[in-house]
Amino acid sequence: MPRAAKSADALTGHRTKDELTQRKNAEKAAMTGKKMKIAAETKSDPAAHAEWKRIVSLMNKLDKNDDIFSAVMNRYCQLFGEIQACIVQKTEVQRLLKKTEEAFDNVMETYEGDDVVGQMLRITKQINDLLRQQAAIDARIMSKRRMRMDIEKENAMTVAASLRTLPKAAAAPKSENPLLGVLSGDD
């Protein structure tokens, strides 16, 4: 499998000034020159906004804070915020589940006769519903995490792909064929 191309700054070995200049110009042409912009949805969610700030600082360090990445990074941060909200919901369901299980344990002390069986059935149904909700929340979290992973892979591949499209060597200037010069009698 071929290796990904390196940026002009990361190149080692002998390169002419023309080759380096051409590569740097190609790298600059792949960017818009504008900073990433935060979307209103990202800014309104505190968790997504905090993740946005983290991502922007990382992109600044990589010198990749460019508007071309705005849509993907906003989507990435919004998914982060949605995952955090799902985790809060899951915690609430777990708290309700614990209370319901405690109520189930206390049924015998609270009710008598046929009421005990009826209450146990009702509480068992509530426990099952809460467990089903918890499983659904887990599935949503995993789905959103998969989406985030896809964005991470896509973004890394996009950066690598843009580097692979850079010319490897400066175009050689067209020179006259020396054989034609000798045959035509030119010195």
N, C-alpha and C positions, 0 to 999 in steps of 0.2 A: 504494500500500500504506500503510495507516495506521501511524503511529508508535506505538511502545510507550509506555504511560503511565509517567510519572515518579513516583518516590517523593515523599512530602510534603516531604522535605528538599531535593529537587532541583528543586522547582517554582519557576518564575519568573513574574513578572507579578502582577497583583492577585488575591489570594484572601482571602476573609474569614476571620476566626478560626474560625468555625464549620466552614467548608470544610476548613481545615487540620486541625482537631481530628478531624473525621470521617475524613479520610484516614489520619491517624496511628493512630487507633483500629482502622481496617480493616487496616492493615499489621500491627499488633500481634496482631490476631485470627488472622492467617494463620500465626503461629508458635506453637510449643508452650511456649516459655520455658525449655526444658531444653537443656543443652549436648549436643553430639554425643557419642556413646559409641562407643569402638573395639571391634570384634569380636575374639574370641579368635584367629581365623584371621589377621586383619590384624596383631595384636600379635606373633604367633609368627614371622612372616616379617620378617626385618630390613629388607629393601628396602621392603616394603609399610608397615612401621611408620614408616620414615623419610619416606615419601611422605605418610603420615597426618599426621605432625607438620607438614609443609609446608602441607598443605591446611588444617589447623585454624588455623594462623597466618593464612593468607589469609582464611579465613572469619571469623575474629575481626576483621580489619581492615575487612571488608565489613559487619560486624555481622549476619552470617548464620550464626553458629555455633549452629545449632538442631538439635534431635534429629530434626526432620522430614527432614533431609538425611543422617542417619547411614547408612542402608542403602545409598544410592547412593554415598556417599563411601567406605564400606568396600569395596564391590564395585570401585570405581575403583582404590583402593589395592591390592587383591588382584590385580587384573589387571596393575598395574604390577609387582608382585613376580613374577608368573608370567612376564611378558615378560623380566624380568631373568634368571630361571632359564633360559628358552629361549636367551637370548643366551650364557649360560655353556655350555650344551649345544652350541650352534653353534660356539663357540670350541674346545671339546674335539674336535668332529668335524673341524674344520679342522686341528687339530694332528695328529690321526690320519691325515688325508688326506695331509698333507705327509710324514709318516713313511712311509706306504705308497708314495707316489710316489718317495721316496728309495730304498726297497727295490726298486722296479721298475727304477730306473736302475742298481742294483748287481747285478741278476740275472745278467748276463753274466759278472761277475767271480766270483760265488759258485758258480754251477752250470755243468754241462757237458752237452752233447748234448740228449737228450730231456727231461732235467730242466729245462732252460732254458725250453722251450716250456710245459711243465706249470706251472712257477712263474709265468711271465708271464701265463698264463691265470688262475691263482688270484689273483694280485695285481690284475689288471685287474678281476676280479669284485669284489674287495674295494673297489677305487676306485669302481666303479659303485654299490655298496651305500652307501658313505659319501656319495657325491654325492646319492643318493636320500634319505638321512637328512637331509642338509643342506637339500635342497629342502622336505622335510616340515616341518622346524623353521622355515624361512622362512615357510611357509604358516601355521603356528600363530602365529608372531609377528605376521604381518599381520592375521590374524583377531582376535587379542587387541587389537591397535592399533585396528582398526575398532570393536570393542566399546567401547574407551575413548573414542574419538571420539564414538560414539553417546551415551555417558553425558555427555560434556561438552556436547553439543548439547542433550540432554534436560534437563540441569540448568539450563543457561542459559535454555532455553525455559520451564521451570517457574517460575523466578524472574520472567521477563518476563510470563508468563501470570498469576502472582499479582498483579503490579502492574497488569495490564490489567483485572483484576476489581474494582479499587478504584473507588468512585464518583467521577465526575469533578467533580460539584458537589453541594453540600449540598441536601437536599430543601427546596424552597420551602414556607414555611408557608402553609396554606390561608387565604386571605383571603376576606372576603365580597365578593360581586359588587357593585360600587358602583351598577350600574344597578338591581339588585333593591332596594337601599336607597332609591333615589330613587322608584321606582315604588310601594313600599310606604308611603312617607311618613315613613320613619325619618330622623332627622337625625344 
